[in-house]
Amino acid sequence: MCGSIAPVSYVDLLDIGERRNKTLLRSYCFQCGCQRCLTEMDLDSPFATLCASVEGSLAASVSEAVEKGARSLEKMEDLRRKGDYEAMLSECESSLHSRGAACILHDFHHVTVHTLRQLVYAAIAIGDWPKAIEASRKLTEPLRRYLTEFHPVLAVHFLRLGKLLRVSGSTTQLAQSVHELTQAVRQLRVTHGAGHPTTLQALEMLQDSQCELSRRHNNT
C-alpha cells in the first residue's frame, strides 16, 4: 500500500524466532524486535507443534522429533549437493512418514515445511510431477501463514505449482494451473514488478493456459 513501510527479511521467515535471531546476531550483529519476533509464542512453543492425540512426555517427544528432523534435513542437503536426487527424495518421504506416523509435529512446523520444500526440489529434479505437485500443494497454507501477503517466496511458489500443473496434461489440472498462475502474476507484479522477466513469463504462461483451456472446452 502506498505510504506503508516495506519490510525486508534478512533471514528465512520459516524458521522459529529463536533461530532467526541467532542468525541475525551472528551474521548482522543485531536482533529483531518486530511484533512477530516479540509475540511469536504460537510458533516457538513446542506444544503448539503437537498433534492432539500425543500423550506422555510431550516436550521430550517434540524435542526428539525436531532434532531427528534437523539431522534428516542435513542429510537431504548433503544428497542435494551430491546430485543424488533419488536418495534425497527417499529421505524426504521417510522423514515425513516417520513424523506423520508418530503424530508429533504439526503440518505447519518449520521442520515439516523445510522437508516438503526439499521434497519438491528432489521430485522436480527427477521429473516426478505427481509427487512435486502433492508436496507443493501441502506447502501453500504454511507459506501463506508464515509469509507476508505479498512475498517473493510465495510468488515463486505459485509460479512453480502453476507450471507443474500445466505440464501434467489433464484438463482438470490445467484449470488448476490457471488459478495458481493467476495468483503468481498477482504476487509477482508486487514483489518483482510488472515489467520483470519472471512476471512477464508467468503472464505469458497464464495466457497460454487460458487459451488452451478454452480450446479444450470448445472441443467437448
Phi, psi and omega per residue, in radians:
M1 nan 2.477 -3.123
C2 -1.044 2.272 3.123
G3 1.571 -0.163 -3.139
S4 -1.442 2.722 3.067
I5 -1.266 2.364 3.094
A6 -1.803 1.676 -3.090
P7 -1.285 2.598 3.101
V8 -2.105 2.300 3.115
S9 -1.670 2.309 3.110
Y10 -1.617 -0.120 -3.040
V11 -2.363 3.046 3.114
D12 -1.287 1.999 -3.099
L13 -1.212 -0.190 3.114
L14 -1.467 -0.137 3.073
D15 -1.403 2.782 3.085
I16 -1.272 2.784 -3.043
G17 -0.979 -0.737 -3.114
E18 -1.056 -0.788 -3.132
R19 -1.224 -0.627 3.093
R20 -1.057 -0.779 -3.105
N21 -1.251 -0.538 3.041
K22 -1.128 -0.727 3.113
T23 -1.127 -0.739 3.126
L24 -1.089 -0.751 -3.114
L25 -1.172 -0.708 -3.118
R26 -1.237 -0.731 -3.015
S27 -1.640 -0.518 -3.029
Y28 -2.201 -0.005 3.059
C29 1.114 0.562 2.990
F30 -2.644 2.859 3.061
Q31 -2.085 2.631 -3.042
C32 -1.473 2.418 3.086
G33 -2.079 0.458 3.131
C34 -1.214 2.913 -3.084
Q35 -1.052 -0.682 -3.115
R36 -1.141 -0.789 -3.114
C37 -1.183 -0.517 -3.124
L38 -1.397 -0.454 -3.007
T39 -2.170 0.320 -2.995
E40 -1.444 0.871 -3.104
M41 -1.140 -0.631 -3.084
D42 -1.174 -0.464 -3.131
L43 -1.599 -0.591 -3.064
D44 -1.504 -0.480 -3.097
S45 -1.170 2.261 3.134
P46 -1.125 -0.489 -3.107
F47 -1.259 -0.382 3.118
A48 -1.252 -0.229 -3.108
T49 -1.660 -0.055 -3.018
L50 -1.498 2.501 2.957
C51 -1.299 2.542 -3.057
A52 -1.100 -0.368 -3.062
S53 -1.484 -0.107 -3.106
V54 -1.275 2.374 3.117
E55 -2.189 2.987 3.071
G56 1.569 -2.566 -3.088
S57 -1.351 1.566 -2.987
L58 -1.137 -0.923 -3.083
A59 -1.065 -0.698 3.135
A60 -1.135 -0.707 -3.138
S61 -1.114 -0.751 3.141
V62 -1.150 -0.805 -3.128
S63 -1.026 -0.748 3.131
E64 -1.134 -0.734 -3.130
A65 -1.147 -0.696 3.139
V66 -1.157 -0.761 3.128
E67 -1.099 -0.748 3.117
K68 -1.120 -0.719 3.118
G69 -1.130 -0.667 3.132
A70 -1.142 -0.708 3.102
R71 -1.123 -0.689 3.129
S72 -1.131 -0.691 3.117
L73 -1.114 -0.658 3.080
E74 -1.103 -0.692 3.107
K75 -1.144 -0.705 3.102
M76 -1.054 -0.768 3.127
E77 -1.075 -0.703 3.128
D78 -1.120 -0.772 3.121
L79 -1.143 -0.613 3.106
R80 -1.136 -0.753 3.115
R81 -1.098 -0.591 3.138
K82 -1.399 -0.221 -3.125
G83 1.370 0.303 3.136
D84 -1.611 1.355 -2.998
Y85 -1.302 -0.502 3.067
E86 -1.088 -0.836 3.128
A87 -1.163 -0.633 3.114
M88 -1.102 -0.786 3.109
L89 -1.081 -0.741 3.125
S90 -1.091 -0.708 3.118
E91 -1.142 -0.716 3.100
C92 -1.055 -0.850 -3.100
E93 -1.140 -0.709 3.124
S94 -1.109 -0.734 -3.138
S95 -1.131 -0.788 3.134
L96 -1.147 -0.686 -3.127
H97 -1.148 -0.738 -3.095
S98 -1.147 -0.665 3.132
R99 -1.317 -0.620 3.116
G100 -1.196 -0.687 -3.141
A101 -1.160 -0.668 3.132
A102 -1.321 -0.326 3.103
C103 0.995 0.810 -3.104
I104 -1.829 -0.990 -3.064
L105 -1.557 2.375 3.120
H106 -1.154 2.681 3.110
D107 -1.047 -0.413 -3.127
F108 -1.630 -0.017 -3.123
H109 -1.081 2.508 -3.032
H110 -1.063 -0.550 3.110
V111 -1.164 -0.746 3.112
T112 -1.113 -0.747 -3.129
V113 -1.112 -0.782 3.121
H114 -1.104 -0.651 3.121
T115 -1.135 -0.724 3.105
L116 -1.099 -0.674 3.114
R117 -1.118 -0.691 3.095
Q118 -1.166 -0.667 3.138
L119 -1.101 -0.745 3.113
V120 -1.029 -0.796 -3.127
Y121 -1.058 -0.831 -3.106
A122 -1.146 -0.742 -3.122
A123 -1.116 -0.698 3.100
I124 -1.149 -0.700 -3.100
A125 -1.063 -0.578 -3.132
I126 -1.776 0.050 3.090
G127 1.346 0.446 3.099
D128 -1.614 1.446 -3.039
W129 -1.106 -0.744 -3.140
P130 -1.002 -0.760 3.140
K131 -1.204 -0.651 3.114
A132 -1.133 -0.701 3.129
I133 -1.167 -0.801 -3.119
E134 -1.047 -0.817 -3.139
A135 -1.165 -0.681 3.125
S136 -1.096 -0.708 3.115
R137 -1.112 -0.669 3.116
K138 -1.170 -0.416 -3.123
L139 -1.394 -0.386 -2.988
T140 -0.998 -0.900 -3.083
E141 -1.176 -0.763 3.061
P142 -1.022 -0.717 3.128
L143 -1.132 -0.702 3.097
R144 -1.083 -0.645 -3.101
R145 -1.248 -0.787 -2.989
Y146 -1.479 -0.454 -3.049
L147 -1.784 2.906 3.090
T148 -1.241 2.933 -3.085
E149 -0.978 -0.728 3.073
F150 -2.058 2.006 -3.074
H151 -2.536 2.445 -3.130
P152 -0.984 -0.682 3.138
V153 -1.117 -0.723 3.126
L154 -1.178 -0.683 3.126
A155 -1.077 -0.814 3.137
V156 -1.185 -0.582 3.091
H157 -1.053 -0.851 3.138
F158 -1.108 -0.688 3.123
L159 -1.109 -0.792 -3.138
R160 -1.103 -0.794 -3.141
L161 -1.119 -0.686 3.091
G162 -1.068 -0.724 3.104
K163 -1.100 -0.801 -3.104
L164 -1.072 -0.769 3.134
L165 -1.170 -0.588 -3.114
R166 -1.157 -0.671 -3.092
V167 -1.460 -0.110 -3.094
S168 -1.195 -0.519 3.022
G169 1.823 -0.550 -3.052
S170 -1.373 2.660 -3.139
T171 -1.151 -0.669 3.130
T172 -1.053 -0.812 -3.121
Q173 -1.287 -0.445 3.047
L174 -1.148 -0.710 3.087
A175 -1.119 -0.676 3.088
Q176 -1.167 -0.605 3.097
S177 -1.077 -0.732 3.110
V178 -1.026 -0.726 3.133
H179 -1.106 -0.832 -3.107
E180 -1.172 -0.693 3.139
L181 -1.197 -0.560 3.046
T182 -1.087 -0.755 3.081
Q183 -1.101 -0.708 -3.122
A184 -1.084 -0.828 -3.135
V185 -1.080 -0.746 3.116
R186 -1.038 -0.766 3.131
Q187 -1.188 -0.850 -3.042
L188 -1.093 -0.600 3.116
R189 -1.058 -0.527 3.119
V190 -1.538 -0.811 -3.013
T191 -1.403 -0.570 -3.090
H192 -1.951 -0.498 -3.075
G193 1.869 2.584 -3.054
A194 -1.095 -0.536 -3.097
G195 -1.667 0.070 -3.130
H196 -1.177 2.484 -3.136
P197 -0.946 -0.662 3.142
T198 -1.173 -0.695 3.098
T199 -1.124 -0.756 3.135
L200 -1.153 -0.640 3.092
Q201 -1.129 -0.768 3.129
A202 -1.112 -0.706 3.133
L203 -1.133 -0.741 3.110
E204 -1.110 -0.732 3.129
M205 -1.123 -0.700 3.111
L206 -1.092 -0.814 -3.123
Q207 -1.120 -0.701 3.094
D208 -1.109 -0.728 -3.133
S209 -1.163 -0.709 3.104
Q210 -1.096 -0.732 3.124
C211 -1.135 -0.755 -3.136
E212 -1.156 -0.693 3.123
L213 -1.137 -0.723 3.112
S214 -1.116 -0.713 3.136
R215 -1.095 -0.759 3.139
R216 -1.129 -0.705 3.131
H217 -1.155 -0.625 3.132
N218 -1.223 -0.455 -3.112
N219 -1.546 -0.088 -3.139
T220 -1.635 nan nan
